[in-house]
Amino acid sequence: MATSVSEIDLLIQNARLRDEMEPYLDESIYLVDLDRMSTVHENEFLSSMLAWEKAPVLPISQWFSPELHLTPHQQFDDEGLKSELDRVIHLLFEKKIALLQSGHLSDRQLYCLIARDILPAEEKMVQLPGRDVLQWQCFNPDDEESWLRFYASDSQRADWAVEHNLRLPPKEDLPFPRRLPYSA
């Protein structure tokens, strides 16, 4: 049976990818059964692993060219801040950074969170087509009260009450509901 040129190309690419991955291999590679993958899927998997390993760790502000610096929030009135916040949220989303659970924060609080916590955060800047977004949780996980008030489901609230033997704060609607860009 004759082997097509594309199959040979896939095998050559596979050998090259395996060679390039060699310095990065550890026991985690054995969690994936490469023998069950087609050569095409194995090559995609190895390419994504290689991209992850080679990706630089940079402050998110440096993912932008020029580097993204925010104007201090005090220099905006409420309307100007809302406009600037929308612009920044869309810039982040273009870099595949999605903000989650921000409705308990005012526009000014969210803008400050982006400036103080998100932009200086060092993350791997992986450039892959179809890559999932980096999801940034906008509430502090230690802030159980906000989680219980605004985000926890009824069953999560009930489980928490039983586990902690404490009274639940009232469930509330988000004070600042907003539609943020998101895709998984």
OpenMM code with the backbone's topology and positions (N, CA, C; nanometers):
from openmm import Vec3, app, unit

residues = "MET ALA THR SER VAL SER GLU ILE ASP LEU LEU ILE GLN ASN ALA ARG LEU ARG ASP GLU MET GLU PRO TYR LEU ASP GLU SER ILE TYR LEU VAL ASP LEU ASP ARG MET SER THR VAL HIS GLU ASN GLU PHE LEU SER SER MET LEU ALA TRP GLU LYS ALA PRO VAL LEU PRO ILE SER GLN TRP PHE SER PRO GLU LEU HIS LEU THR PRO HIS GLN GLN PHE ASP ASP GLU GLY LEU LYS SER GLU LEU ASP ARG VAL ILE HIS LEU LEU PHE GLU LYS LYS ILE ALA LEU LEU GLN SER GLY HIS LEU SER ASP ARG GLN LEU TYR CYS LEU ILE ALA ARG ASP ILE LEU PRO ALA GLU GLU LYS MET VAL GLN LEU PRO GLY ARG ASP VAL LEU GLN TRP GLN CYS PHE ASN PRO ASP ASP GLU GLU SER TRP LEU ARG PHE TYR ALA SER ASP SER GLN ARG ALA ASP TRP ALA VAL GLU HIS ASN LEU ARG LEU PRO PRO LYS GLU ASP LEU PRO PHE PRO ARG ARG LEU PRO TYR SER ALA".split()
positions = [
    Vec3(0.0850, -0.1185, 0.0000),
    Vec3(0.0000, 0.0000, 0.0000),
    Vec3(0.0892, 0.1245, 0.0000),
    Vec3(0.0636, 0.2127, -0.0888),
    Vec3(0.1434, 0.3348, -0.1022),
    Vec3(0.1041, 0.4342, 0.0064),
    Vec3(0.2036, 0.5011, 0.0622),
    Vec3(0.1803, 0.6032, 0.1636),
    Vec3(0.1767, 0.7380, 0.0943),
    Vec3(0.0739, 0.8162, 0.1241),
    Vec3(0.0624, 0.9460, 0.0596),
    Vec3(0.1658, 1.0426, 0.1170),
    Vec3(0.1938, 1.1471, 0.0401),
    Vec3(0.2910, 1.2476, 0.0825),
    Vec3(0.2467, 1.3132, 0.2127),
    Vec3(0.1163, 1.3384, 0.2288),
    Vec3(0.0707, 1.4060, 0.3500),
    Vec3(0.0941, 1.3184, 0.4738),
    Vec3(0.0805, 1.1885, 0.4622),
    Vec3(0.1077, 1.1000, 0.5758),
    Vec3(0.2556, 1.1038, 0.6126),
    Vec3(0.3400, 1.1058, 0.5128),
    Vec3(0.4847, 1.1152, 0.5374),
    Vec3(0.5172, 1.2485, 0.6038),
    Vec3(0.4569, 1.3563, 0.5550),
    Vec3(0.4786, 1.4882, 0.6145),
    Vec3(0.4346, 1.4898, 0.7614),
    Vec3(0.3214, 1.4254, 0.7896),
    Vec3(0.2733, 1.4186, 0.9276),
    Vec3(0.3712, 1.3431, 1.0169),
    Vec3(0.4255, 1.2347, 0.9668),
    Vec3(0.5217, 1.1554, 1.0443),
    Vec3(0.6520, 1.2327, 1.0667),
    Vec3(0.6961, 1.3055, 0.9655),
    Vec3(0.8168, 1.3877, 0.9801),
    Vec3(0.7922, 1.4983, 1.0823),
    Vec3(0.6763, 1.5622, 1.0739),
    Vec3(0.6405, 1.6662, 1.1708),
    Vec3(0.6344, 1.6061, 1.3112),
    Vec3(0.5781, 1.4863, 1.3227),
    Vec3(0.5656, 1.4197, 1.4517),
    Vec3(0.7042, 1.3940, 1.5122),
    Vec3(0.7971, 1.3442, 1.4308),
    Vec3(0.9326, 1.3173, 1.4791),
    Vec3(1.0003, 1.4466, 1.5241),
    Vec3(0.9810, 1.5546, 1.4471),
    Vec3(1.0393, 1.6842, 1.4839),
    Vec3(0.9814, 1.7349, 1.6150),
    Vec3(0.8483, 1.7239, 1.6305),
    Vec3(0.7831, 1.7697, 1.7538),
    Vec3(0.8289, 1.6885, 1.8752),
    Vec3(0.8404, 1.5580, 1.8584),
    Vec3(0.8869, 1.4730, 1.9690),
    Vec3(1.0300, 1.5109, 2.0091),
    Vec3(1.1149, 1.5369, 1.9101),
    Vec3(1.2524, 1.5790, 1.9401),
    Vec3(1.2539, 1.7126, 2.0151),
    Vec3(1.1717, 1.8085, 1.9696),
    Vec3(1.1676, 1.9403, 2.0347),
    Vec3(1.1118, 1.9324, 2.1763),
    Vec3(1.0209, 1.8370, 2.1997),
    Vec3(0.9592, 1.8235, 2.3319),
    Vec3(1.0493, 1.7537, 2.4323),
    Vec3(1.1474, 1.6821, 2.3852),
    Vec3(1.2326, 1.5991, 2.4720),
    Vec3(1.2836, 1.6721, 2.5965),
    Vec3(1.3376, 1.7935, 2.5853),
    Vec3(1.3892, 1.8597, 2.7063),
    Vec3(1.2811, 1.8945, 2.8091),
    Vec3(1.1559, 1.8976, 2.7661),
    Vec3(1.0481, 1.9404, 2.8546),
    Vec3(0.9700, 1.8242, 2.9154),
    Vec3(0.9981, 1.7027, 2.8716),
    Vec3(0.9180, 1.5883, 2.9138),
    Vec3(0.9390, 1.5573, 3.0615),
    Vec3(0.8282, 1.5279, 3.1259),
    Vec3(0.8310, 1.4781, 3.2630),
    Vec3(0.7213, 1.3726, 3.2736),
    Vec3(0.6922, 1.3285, 3.3940),
    Vec3(0.5958, 1.2197, 3.4111),
    Vec3(0.4549, 1.2573, 3.3664),
    Vec3(0.4220, 1.3843, 3.3530),
    Vec3(0.2873, 1.4238, 3.3139),
    Vec3(0.2527, 1.3787, 3.1725),
    Vec3(0.3531, 1.3607, 3.0869),
    Vec3(0.3256, 1.3169, 2.9495),
    Vec3(0.2643, 1.1771, 2.9482),
    Vec3(0.2934, 1.1003, 3.0522),
    Vec3(0.2414, 0.9637, 3.0569),
    Vec3(0.0950, 0.9588, 3.0966),
    Vec3(0.0385, 1.0706, 3.1332),
    Vec3(-0.1046, 1.0769, 3.1614),
    Vec3(-0.1869, 1.0763, 3.0329),
    Vec3(-0.1208, 1.1009, 2.9211),
    Vec3(-0.1872, 1.1042, 2.7912),
    Vec3(-0.1410, 0.9834, 2.7118),
    Vec3(-0.2363, 0.9081, 2.6579),
    Vec3(-0.2034, 0.7900, 2.5783),
    Vec3(-0.1891, 0.8325, 2.4320),
    Vec3(-0.0661, 0.8689, 2.3945),
    Vec3(-0.0409, 0.9150, 2.2584),
    Vec3(-0.0662, 0.8061, 2.1552),
    Vec3(-0.0522, 0.6803, 2.1955),
    Vec3(-0.0734, 0.5701, 2.1007),
    Vec3(-0.2180, 0.5614, 2.0537),
    Vec3(-0.3092, 0.6159, 2.1288),
    Vec3(-0.4511, 0.6122, 2.0903),
    Vec3(-0.4916, 0.7307, 2.0029),
    Vec3(-0.4001, 0.8238, 1.9856),
    Vec3(-0.4289, 0.9427, 1.9038),
    Vec3(-0.3868, 0.9177, 1.7599),
    Vec3(-0.4595, 0.9808, 1.6703),
    Vec3(-0.4130, 0.9815, 1.5313),
    Vec3(-0.2882, 1.0695, 1.5265),
    Vec3(-0.2098, 1.0562, 1.4225),
    Vec3(-0.0891, 1.1374, 1.4089),
    Vec3(-0.1253, 1.2860, 1.4042),
    Vec3(-0.2344, 1.3186, 1.3372),
    Vec3(-0.2786, 1.4585, 1.3297),
    Vec3(-0.3065, 1.5127, 1.4700),
    Vec3(-0.3833, 1.4377, 1.5519),
    Vec3(-0.4167, 1.4840, 1.6866),
    Vec3(-0.2932, 1.4852, 1.7775),
    Vec3(-0.2066, 1.3874, 1.7616),
    Vec3(-0.0838, 1.3872, 1.8412),
    Vec3(0.0009, 1.5096, 1.8084),
    Vec3(0.0110, 1.5426, 1.6807),
    Vec3(0.0887, 1.6602, 1.6407),
    Vec3(0.0275, 1.7881, 1.6980),
    Vec3(-0.1048, 1.7990, 1.6963),
    Vec3(-0.1713, 1.9157, 1.7543),
    Vec3(-0.1428, 1.9234, 1.9035),
    Vec3(-0.1516, 1.8079, 1.9707),
    Vec3(-0.1260, 1.8027, 2.1139),
    Vec3(0.0188, 1.8415, 2.1456),
    Vec3(0.1135, 1.7823, 2.0729),
    Vec3(0.2542, 1.8132, 2.0963),
    Vec3(0.2853, 1.9596, 2.0647),
    Vec3(0.2243, 2.0124, 1.9591),
    Vec3(0.2441, 2.1542, 1.9240),
    Vec3(0.1942, 2.2456, 2.0358),
    Vec3(0.0792, 2.2120, 2.0928),
    Vec3(0.0257, 2.2960, 2.2009),
    Vec3(0.1127, 2.2846, 2.3260),
    Vec3(0.1626, 2.1643, 2.3553),
    Vec3(0.2519, 2.1485, 2.4706),
    Vec3(0.3813, 2.2270, 2.4512),
    Vec3(0.4341, 2.2205, 2.3311),
    Vec3(0.5583, 2.2923, 2.3008),
    Vec3(0.5367, 2.4438, 2.3113),
    Vec3(0.4240, 2.4905, 2.2593),
    Vec3(0.3922, 2.6336, 2.2693),
    Vec3(0.3828, 2.6756, 2.4163),
    Vec3(0.3204, 2.5919, 2.4984),
    Vec3(0.3087, 2.6222, 2.6416),
    Vec3(0.4469, 2.6293, 2.7061),
    Vec3(0.5303, 2.5309, 2.6775),
    Vec3(0.6629, 2.5257, 2.7390),
    Vec3(0.7500, 2.6439, 2.6976),
    Vec3(0.7356, 2.6893, 2.5742),
    Vec3(0.8206, 2.7970, 2.5234),
    Vec3(0.7624, 2.9366, 2.5484),
    Vec3(0.6373, 2.9414, 2.5901),
    Vec3(0.5719, 3.0713, 2.6087),
    Vec3(0.6389, 3.1497, 2.7205),
    Vec3(0.6599, 3.2788, 2.6983),
    Vec3(0.7199, 3.3607, 2.8043),
    Vec3(0.6180, 3.3897, 2.9147),
    Vec3(0.6687, 3.4043, 3.0341),
    Vec3(0.5861, 3.4495, 3.1462),
    Vec3(0.6101, 3.5999, 3.1570),
    Vec3(0.5029, 3.6742, 3.1344),
    Vec3(0.5124, 3.8213, 3.1324),
    Vec3(0.3972, 3.8823, 3.2101),
    Vec3(0.4169, 4.0020, 3.2643),
    Vec3(0.3010, 4.0740, 3.3159),
    Vec3(0.2015, 4.0937, 3.2012),
    Vec3(0.0748, 4.0793, 3.2300),
    Vec3(-0.0273, 4.0919, 3.1252),
    Vec3(-0.0173, 4.2257, 3.0546),
    Vec3(0.0216, 4.3301, 3.1238),
    Vec3(0.0356, 4.4612, 3.0590),
    Vec3(0.1339, 4.4554, 2.9426),
    Vec3(0.2322, 4.3642, 2.9494),
    Vec3(0.3321, 4.3529, 2.8438),
    Vec3(0.2878, 4.2612, 2.7294),
    Vec3(0.1689, 4.2067, 2.7378),
    Vec3(0.1147, 4.1299, 2.6256),
    Vec3(0.0739, 4.2238, 2.5122),
    Vec3(0.0705, 4.3522, 2.5410),
    Vec3(0.0255, 4.4538, 2.4461),
    Vec3(0.1443, 4.5310, 2.3925),
    Vec3(0.1307, 4.5783, 2.2704),
    Vec3(0.2352, 4.6605, 2.2110),
    Vec3(0.1695, 4.7880, 2.1580),
    Vec3(0.1988, 4.9009, 2.2171),
    Vec3(0.2859, 4.9222, 2.3323),
    Vec3(0.2215, 4.8660, 2.4594),
    Vec3(0.3022, 4.8564, 2.5632),
    Vec3(0.2547, 4.8037, 2.6909),
    Vec3(0.1305, 4.8815, 2.7358),
    Vec3(0.0344, 4.8095, 2.7903),
    Vec3(-0.0918, 4.8700, 2.8323),
    Vec3(-0.0773, 4.9294, 2.9725),
    Vec3(-0.0907, 5.0616, 2.9796),
    Vec3(-0.0909, 5.1333, 3.1066),
    Vec3(-0.2247, 5.2051, 3.1167),
    Vec3(-0.2864, 5.1993, 3.2319),
    Vec3(-0.4157, 5.2647, 3.2494),
    Vec3(-0.3981, 5.4027, 3.3128),
    Vec3(-0.4763, 5.4947, 3.2650),
    Vec3(-0.4831, 5.6279, 3.3238),
    Vec3(-0.5421, 5.6139, 3.4637),
    Vec3(-0.4894, 5.6826, 3.5625),
    Vec3(-0.5468, 5.6717, 3.6978),
    Vec3(-0.6977, 5.7007, 3.6958),
    Vec3(-0.7707, 5.6204, 3.7701),
    Vec3(-0.9176, 5.6301, 3.7681),
    Vec3(-0.9688, 5.7660, 3.8122),
    Vec3(-0.8923, 5.8375, 3.8938),
    Vec3(-0.9366, 5.9684, 3.9431),
    Vec3(-0.9478, 6.0710, 3.8311),
    Vec3(-0.8836, 6.0448, 3.7179),
    Vec3(-0.8856, 6.1416, 3.6081),
    Vec3(-1.0106, 6.1302, 3.5211),
    Vec3(-1.1015, 6.0377, 3.5554),
    Vec3(-1.2231, 6.0179, 3.4770),
    Vec3(-1.3464, 6.0544, 3.5582),
    Vec3(-1.4434, 6.1153, 3.4906),
    Vec3(-1.5752, 6.1225, 3.5517),
    Vec3(-1.6402, 5.9858, 3.5289),
    Vec3(-1.7606, 5.9650, 3.5820),
    Vec3(-1.8237, 5.8321, 3.5734),
    Vec3(-1.8447, 5.7862, 3.4295),
    Vec3(-1.8898, 5.8771, 3.3439),
    Vec3(-1.9160, 5.8401, 3.2039),
    Vec3(-1.7863, 5.8090, 3.1295),
    Vec3(-1.6848, 5.8911, 3.1520),
    Vec3(-1.5553, 5.8667, 3.0887),
    Vec3(-1.4923, 5.7371, 3.1359),
    Vec3(-1.5094, 5.7078, 3.2643),
    Vec3(-1.4547, 5.5833, 3.3181),
    Vec3(-1.5247, 5.4630, 3.2580),
    Vec3(-1.6562, 5.4694, 3.2435),
    Vec3(-1.7316, 5.3576, 3.1842),
    Vec3(-1.6831, 5.3319, 3.0422),
    Vec3(-1.6631, 5.4349, 2.9666),
    Vec3(-1.6148, 5.4218, 2.8291),
    Vec3(-1.4747, 5.3605, 2.8261),
    Vec3(-1.3865, 5.4083, 2.9127),
    Vec3(-1.2495, 5.3555, 2.9189),
    Vec3(-1.2496, 5.2110, 2.9674),
    Vec3(-1.3335, 5.1792, 3.0646),
    Vec3(-1.3432, 5.0420, 3.1140),
    Vec3(-1.3886, 4.9481, 3.0024),
    Vec3(-1.4883, 4.9883, 2.9256),
    Vec3(-1.5343, 4.9055, 2.8129),
    Vec3(-1.4210, 4.8821, 2.7137),
    Vec3(-1.3440, 4.9865, 2.6855),
    Vec3(-1.2318, 4.9740, 2.5925),
    Vec3(-1.1289, 4.8736, 2.6454),
    Vec3(-1.0954, 4.8851, 2.7735),
    Vec3(-0.9943, 4.7982, 2.8346),
    Vec3(-1.0437, 4.6532, 2.8398),
    Vec3(-1.1695, 4.6332, 2.8738),
    Vec3(-1.2259, 4.4972, 2.8780),
    Vec3(-1.2152, 4.4328, 2.7408),
    Vec3(-1.2440, 4.5080, 2.6359),
    Vec3(-1.2347, 4.4523, 2.5009),
    Vec3(-1.0891, 4.4283, 2.4587),
    Vec3(-0.9992, 4.5146, 2.5004),
    Vec3(-0.8565, 4.4906, 2.4734),
    Vec3(-0.8107, 4.3612, 2.5406),
    Vec3(-0.8508, 4.3407, 2.6663),
    Vec3(-0.8152, 4.2176, 2.7366),
    Vec3(-0.8725, 4.0961, 2.6642),
    Vec3(-0.9966, 4.1086, 2.6208),
    Vec3(-1.0596, 3.9944, 2.5538),
    Vec3(-0.9915, 3.9631, 2.4199),
    Vec3(-0.9415, 4.0651, 2.3516),
    Vec3(-0.8661, 4.0402, 2.2279),
    Vec3(-0.7421, 3.9559, 2.2555),
    Vec3(-0.6890, 3.9643, 2.3764),
    Vec3(-0.5744, 3.8820, 2.4180),
    Vec3(-0.6220, 3.7535, 2.4854),
    Vec3(-0.7513, 3.7247, 2.4720),
    Vec3(-0.8142, 3.6036, 2.5268),
    Vec3(-0.8092, 3.5995, 2.6793),
    Vec3(-0.8386, 3.7140, 2.7392),
    Vec3(-0.8528, 3.7235, 2.8840),
    Vec3(-0.9974, 3.7632, 2.9109),
    Vec3(-1.0705, 3.6734, 2.9767),
    Vec3(-1.2117, 3.6969, 3.0056),
    Vec3(-1.2291, 3.7232, 3.1552),
    Vec3(-1.3013, 3.8282, 3.1863),
    Vec3(-1.3308, 3.8621, 3.3247),
    Vec3(-1.4591, 3.7920, 3.3664),
    Vec3(-1.4559, 3.7290, 3.4824),
    Vec3(-1.5711, 3.6557, 3.5330),
    Vec3(-1.6162, 3.7151, 3.6660),
    Vec3(-1.7449, 3.7096, 3.6893),
    Vec3(-1.8063, 3.7471, 3.8166),
    Vec3(-1.7585, 3.8834, 3.8661),
    Vec3(-1.7962, 3.9842, 3.7890),
    Vec3(-1.7571, 4.1216, 3.8223),
    Vec3(-1.8748, 4.2081, 3.8649),
    Vec3(-1.9954, 4.1514, 3.8670),
    Vec3(-2.1161, 4.2308, 3.8908),
    Vec3(-2.1317, 4.2864, 4.0303),
    Vec3(-2.0492, 4.2442, 4.1232),
    Vec3(-2.0550, 4.3017, 4.2581),
    Vec3(-1.9665, 4.4251, 4.2682),
    Vec3(-1.8886, 4.4524, 4.1633),
    Vec3(-1.7970, 4.5666, 4.1613),
    Vec3(-1.8539, 4.6804, 4.0774),
    Vec3(-1.8368, 4.8013, 4.1244),
    Vec3(-1.8742, 4.9177, 4.0433),
    Vec3(-1.7745, 4.9289, 3.9281),
    Vec3(-1.8033, 5.0126, 3.8306),
    Vec3(-1.7101, 5.0323, 3.7191),
    Vec3(-1.5738, 5.0789, 3.7717),
    Vec3(-1.5747, 5.1682, 3.8668),
    Vec3(-1.4495, 5.2216, 3.9212),
    Vec3(-1.3718, 5.1115, 3.9946),
    Vec3(-1.4423, 5.0294, 4.0724),
    Vec3(-1.3757, 4.9194, 4.1432),
    Vec3(-1.3165, 4.8178, 4.0444),
    Vec3(-1.3909, 4.7869, 3.9378),
    Vec3(-1.3412, 4.6914, 3.8384),
    Vec3(-1.2204, 4.7490, 3.7646),
    Vec3(-1.2257, 4.8745, 3.7288),
    Vec3(-1.1135, 4.9407, 3.6622),
    Vec3(-0.9885, 4.9342, 3.7514),
    Vec3(-1.0067, 4.9610, 3.8798),
    Vec3(-0.8938, 4.9556, 3.9743),
    Vec3(-0.8413, 4.8130, 3.9885),
    Vec3(-0.9297, 4.7146, 3.9893),
    Vec3(-0.8880, 4.5744, 3.9974),
    Vec3(-0.8027, 4.5372, 3.8756),
    Vec3(-0.8440, 4.5829, 3.7588),
    Vec3(-0.7663, 4.5554, 3.6363),
    Vec3(-0.6283, 4.6184, 3.6485),
    Vec3(-0.6242, 4.7446, 3.6915),
    Vec3(-0.4962, 4.8158, 3.7024),
    Vec3(-0.4068, 4.7557, 3.8110),
    Vec3(-0.4648, 4.7203, 3.9234),
    Vec3(-0.3867, 4.6760, 4.0399),
    Vec3(-0.3511, 4.5270, 4.0355),
    Vec3(-0.4448, 4.4428, 3.9890),
    Vec3(-0.4255, 4.2979, 3.9996),
    Vec3(-0.4027, 4.2272, 3.8664),
    Vec3(-0.4759, 4.2669, 3.7636),
    Vec3(-0.4698, 4.1913, 3.6382),
    Vec3(-0.3487, 4.2309, 3.5546),
    Vec3(-0.3333, 4.3583, 3.5254),
    Vec3(-0.2235, 4.3996, 3.4372),
    Vec3(-0.0848, 4.3644, 3.4909),
    Vec3(-0.0593, 4.3726, 3.6214),
    Vec3(0.0745, 4.3333, 3.6683),
    Vec3(0.0928, 4.1821, 3.6874),
    Vec3(-0.0162, 4.1049, 3.6786),
    Vec3(-0.0067, 3.9601, 3.7014),
    Vec3(0.0779, 3.8943, 3.5933),
    Vec3(0.1701, 3.8115, 3.6355),
    Vec3(0.2563, 3.7412, 3.5403),
    Vec3(0.1915, 3.6093, 3.5007),
    Vec3(0.1694, 3.5934, 3.3711),
    Vec3(0.1044, 3.4748, 3.3157),
    Vec3(0.1777, 3.4333, 3.1895),
    Vec3(0.1621, 3.3059, 3.1533),
    Vec3(0.2202, 3.2573, 3.0275),
    Vec3(0.1422, 3.3153, 2.9112),
    Vec3(0.2122, 3.3760, 2.8186),
    Vec3(0.1485, 3.4328, 2.7001),
    Vec3(0.1553, 3.3294, 2.5878),
    Vec3(0.0560, 3.2418, 2.5841),
    Vec3(0.0526, 3.1341, 2.4858),
    Vec3(-0.0292, 3.1797, 2.3660),
    Vec3(0.0309, 3.1710, 2.2491),
    Vec3(-0.0350, 3.2122, 2.1257),
    Vec3(-0.0694, 3.0877, 2.0439),
    Vec3(-0.1907, 3.0378, 2.0595),
    Vec3(-0.2359, 2.9213, 1.9835),
    Vec3(-0.3726, 2.9504, 1.9248),
    Vec3(-0.3925, 2.9156, 1.7984),
    Vec3(-0.5270, 2.9319, 1.7432),
    Vec3(-0.6234, 2.8399, 1.8178),
    Vec3(-0.7401, 2.8929, 1.8499),
    Vec3(-0.8401, 2.8126, 1.9183),
    Vec3(-0.8126, 2.7921, 2.0662),
    Vec3(-0.7104, 2.8576, 2.1202),
    Vec3(-0.6765, 2.8434, 2.2618),
    Vec3(-0.7904, 2.8978, 2.3470),
    Vec3(-0.8166, 2.8281, 2.4553),
    Vec3(-0.9167, 2.8763, 2.5497),
    Vec3(-0.8723, 3.0093, 2.6093),
    Vec3(-0.9692, 3.0785, 2.6638),
    Vec3(-0.9391, 3.2068, 2.7250),
    Vec3(-0.8814, 3.1880, 2.8649),
    Vec3(-0.8049, 3.2854, 2.9083),
    Vec3(-0.7598, 3.2932, 3.0464),
    Vec3(-0.8749, 3.3563, 3.1236),
    Vec3(-0.9294, 3.2831, 3.2169),
    Vec3(-1.0448, 3.3312, 3.2931),
    Vec3(-0.9959, 3.3982, 3.4205),
    Vec3(-1.0333, 3.5247, 3.4374),
    Vec3(-0.9911, 3.5992, 3.5552),
    Vec3(-1.1113, 3.6199, 3.6466),
    Vec3(-1.1086, 3.5549, 3.7609),
    Vec3(-1.2140, 3.5661, 3.8612),
    Vec3(-1.2022, 3.7022, 3.9297),
    Vec3(-1.3062, 3.7826, 3.9227),
    Vec3(-1.2993, 3.9201, 3.9739),
    Vec3(-1.3431, 3.9346, 4.1182),
    Vec3(-1.3725, 3.8267, 4.1851),
    Vec3(-1.3987, 3.8414, 4.3275),
    Vec3(-1.2961, 3.7600, 4.4053),
    Vec3(-1.2659, 3.8071, 4.5225),
    Vec3(-1.1678, 3.7438, 4.6087),
    Vec3(-1.2273, 3.6135, 4.6625),
    Vec3(-1.1628, 3.4985, 4.6389),
    Vec3(-1.2188, 3.3722, 4.6868),
    Vec3(-1.2319, 3.3659, 4.8395),
    Vec3(-1.1593, 3.4514, 4.9099),
    Vec3(-1.1721, 3.4562, 5.0556),
    Vec3(-1.2951, 3.5352, 5.0997),
    Vec3(-1.3584, 3.6052, 5.0067),
    Vec3(-1.4767, 3.6855, 5.0377),
    Vec3(-1.6007, 3.5977, 5.0235),
    Vec3(-1.6202, 3.5103, 5.1221),
    Vec3(-1.7331, 3.4170, 5.1159),
    Vec3(-1.8672, 3.4893, 5.1158),
    Vec3(-1.8734, 3.6001, 5.1842),
    Vec3(-2.0009, 3.6709, 5.1925),
    Vec3(-2.0468, 3.7185, 5.0546),
    Vec3(-1.9562, 3.7782, 4.9761),
    Vec3(-1.9950, 3.8226, 4.8409),
    Vec3(-2.0328, 3.7035, 4.7543),
    Vec3(-1.9558, 3.5962, 4.7655),
    Vec3(-1.9871, 3.4764, 4.6867),
    Vec3(-2.1265, 3.4259, 4.7221),
    Vec3(-2.1554, 3.4171, 4.8521),
    Vec3(-2.2860, 3.3668, 4.8955),
    Vec3(-2.3986, 3.4622, 4.8552),
    Vec3(-2.3764, 3.5910, 4.8660),
    Vec3(-2.4806, 3.6891, 4.8327),
    Vec3(-2.5135, 3.6917, 4.6826),
    Vec3(-2.4078, 3.6864, 4.6003),
    Vec3(-2.4276, 3.7165, 4.4588),
    Vec3(-2.4087, 3.5997, 4.3621),
    Vec3(-2.3259, 3.5025, 4.3952),
    Vec3(-2.2863, 3.4046, 4.2941),
    Vec3(-2.3214, 3.2594, 4.3266),
    Vec3(-2.3291, 3.2228, 4.4527),
    Vec3(-2.3536, 3.0830, 4.4889),
    Vec3(-2.4952, 3.0416, 4.4494),
    Vec3(-2.5068, 2.9182, 4.4016),
    Vec3(-2.6389, 2.8640, 4.3702),
    Vec3(-2.7108, 2.8314, 4.5018),
    Vec3(-2.8395, 2.8048, 4.4935),
    Vec3(-2.9149, 2.7711, 4.6135),
    Vec3(-2.8570, 2.6477, 4.6813),
    Vec3(-2.8166, 2.5480, 4.6031),
    Vec3(-2.7612, 2.4269, 4.6640),
    Vec3(-2.6241, 2.4548, 4.7260),
    Vec3(-2.5436, 2.5390, 4.6633),
    Vec3(-2.4143, 2.5756, 4.7221),
    Vec3(-2.4341, 2.6518, 4.8521),
    Vec3(-2.5327, 2.7397, 4.8538),
    Vec3(-2.5614, 2.8151, 4.9756),
    Vec3(-2.6058, 2.7206, 5.0878),
    Vec3(-2.6930, 2.6263, 5.0536),
    Vec3(-2.7424, 2.5309, 5.1544),
    Vec3(-2.6278, 2.4442, 5.2070),
    Vec3(-2.5422, 2.3964, 5.1190),
    Vec3(-2.4271, 2.3151, 5.1614),
    Vec3(-2.3352, 2.3960, 5.2529),
    Vec3(-2.3125, 2.5226, 5.2172),
    Vec3(-2.2258, 2.6080, 5.2986),
    Vec3(-2.2851, 2.6264, 5.4381),
    Vec3(-2.4157, 2.6510, 5.4445),
    Vec3(-2.4820, 2.6735, 5.5731),
    Vec3(-2.4697, 2.5501, 5.6627),
    Vec3(-2.4872, 2.4323, 5.6052),
    Vec3(-2.4749, 2.3080, 5.6824),
    Vec3(-2.3302, 2.2882, 5.7273),
    Vec3(-2.2364, 2.3068, 5.6348),
    Vec3(-2.0949, 2.2842, 5.6649),
    Vec3(-2.0426, 2.3796, 5.7724),
    Vec3(-2.0840, 2.5048, 5.7676),
    Vec3(-2.0302, 2.6046, 5.8598),
    Vec3(-2.1204, 2.6312, 5.9803),
    Vec3(-2.2417, 2.5776, 5.9745),
    Vec3(-2.3377, 2.5963, 6.0828),
    Vec3(-2.3545, 2.7449, 6.1170),
    Vec3(-2.3631, 2.8243, 6.0106),
    Vec3(-2.3814, 2.9683, 6.0251),
    Vec3(-2.5015, 3.0123, 5.9425),
    Vec3(-2.5546, 3.1275, 5.9783),
    Vec3(-2.6663, 3.1835, 5.9033),
    Vec3(-2.6156, 3.2445, 5.7730),
    Vec3(-2.6895, 3.2229, 5.6665),
    Vec3(-2.6521, 3.2748, 5.5350),
    Vec3(-2.6851, 3.4225, 5.5228),
    Vec3(-2.6007, 3.4970, 5.4536),
    Vec3(-2.6417, 3.6333, 5.4181),
    Vec3(-2.7533, 3.6236, 5.3142),
    Vec3(-2.8352, 3.7257, 5.3048),
    Vec3(-2.9439, 3.7189, 5.2056),
    Vec3(-2.8885, 3.7139, 5.0632),
    Vec3(-2.9579, 3.6395, 4.9783),
    Vec3(-2.9206, 3.6349, 4.8362),
    Vec3(-2.9663, 3.7668, 4.7741),
    Vec3(-2.8785, 3.8264, 4.6930),
    Vec3(-2.9088, 3.9571, 4.6345),
    Vec3(-2.8806, 3.9562, 4.4849),
    Vec3(-2.9499, 4.0443, 4.4151),
    Vec3(-2.9185, 4.0665, 4.2738),
    Vec3(-2.7869, 4.1430, 4.2666),
    Vec3(-2.7166, 4.1226, 4.1571),
    Vec3(-2.5900, 4.1940, 4.1386),
    Vec3(-2.6162, 4.3443, 4.1305),
    Vec3(-2.5420, 4.4229, 4.2056),
    Vec3(-2.5645, 4.5681, 4.2008),
    Vec3(-2.5154, 4.6319, 4.0708),
    Vec3(-2.4195, 4.5667, 4.0020),
    Vec3(-2.3635, 4.6230, 3.8792),
    Vec3(-2.3583, 4.5155, 3.7697),
    Vec3(-2.4750, 4.4679, 3.7275),
    Vec3(-2.4722, 4.3628, 3.6248),
    Vec3(-2.4138, 4.4188, 3.4948),
    Vec3(-2.3286, 4.3424, 3.4336),
    Vec3(-2.2701, 4.3854, 3.3059),
    Vec3(-2.2513, 4.2637, 3.2182),
    Vec3(-2.2562, 4.2874, 3.0897),
    Vec3(-2.2314, 4.1813, 2.9908),
    Vec3(-2.0864, 4.1933, 2.9486),
    Vec3(-2.0101, 4.0895, 2.9795),
    Vec3(-1.8692, 4.0883, 2.9451),
    Vec3(-1.8459, 3.9896, 2.8303),
    Vec3(-1.7523, 4.0196, 2.7424),
    Vec3(-1.7231, 3.9229, 2.6363),
    Vec3(-1.6636, 3.7965, 2.6968),
    Vec3(-1.7074, 3.6811, 2.6457),
    Vec3(-1.6563, 3.5542, 2.6963),
    Vec3(-1.6803, 3.4454, 2.5924),
    Vec3(-1.5829, 3.3619, 2.5738),
    Vec3(-1.6013, 3.2399, 2.4959),
    Vec3(-1.5022, 3.1385, 2.5479),
    Vec3(-1.5467, 3.0162, 2.5600),
    Vec3(-1.4594, 2.9100, 2.6141),
    Vec3(-1.3940, 2.8332, 2.5024),
] * unit.nanometer
topology = app.Topology()
chain = topology.addChain("A")
for resn in residues:
    res = topology.addResidue(resn, chain)
    for name in ("N", "CA", "C"):
        topology.addAtom(name, app.Element.getBySymbol(name[0]), res)
